């Protein structure tokens, strides 16, 4: 049997700690598809939020005026979108030319009747 050095043992312990931490993080923050949360369904409604200041561009202004977007249209309208969390999507409306877009989509929560 091969002997293991102290540094190899410390490395193995650190690797196990990383895996355990990662598994614990996955349990605390489940993937959306495991919780039933959708983003690109016809039932998902997203509100465009432009940062309305002197830097707002005509592209973002036009999207702000449109207002609502259905989830099933998001990928075609914003091909470079980035899901931030369950209720927020960063749109990257100008990519690939410019990644400085500050605009985002927020999930519209409809009140039960």
C-alpha positions, -999 to +999 in steps of 0.1 A: +000+000+000+013+034-010+018+059+018+001+093+015+019+125+023+004+151+046+000+176+018-018+150-004-041+143+025-048+180+031-055+184-006-080+155-005-097+169+026-100+203+009-115+187-022-142+169-001-150+202+017-155+219-016-179+191-028-199+192+004-202+230+003-213+228-034-239+201-026-252+222+004-256+253-018-276+233-044-300+222-017-305+258-004-311+273-039-329+247-061-328+250-098-359+267-113-370+235-132-372+216-099-395+242-082-418+245-112-407+281-120-407+288-157-392+317-177-401+311-213-437+300-211-466+318-227-479+323-191-448+341-180-451+379-183-421+401-180-420+439-176-391+458-193-373+482-170-351+508-186-330+531-165-346+564-175-318+589-173-297+609-197-278+577-209-310+558-220-307+549-257-335+547-283-334+509-283-341+507-246-366+535-247-386+517-274-386+485-253-397+504-222-426+519-242-436+484-253-437+474-217-447+437-214-432+407-230-445+371-229-420+345-219-423+326-252-411+357-271-381+365-249-354+344-267-363+359-301-364+395-287-334+393-264-311+365-276-283+375-252-305+375-220-291+363-187-313+350-159-303+367-127-328+351-103-364+339-103-378+373-109-351+392-128-336+388-163-307+410-176-315+417-212-282+427-228-303+445-255-273+458-274-250+428-275-228+418-291-219+454-298-221+468-263-225+450-229-232+482-210-270+479-211-284+485-177-319+474-185-336+443-172-369+425-171-389+418-139-415+391-136-451+404-135-469+387-106-506+386-113-528+388-082-552+358-078-588+367-082 
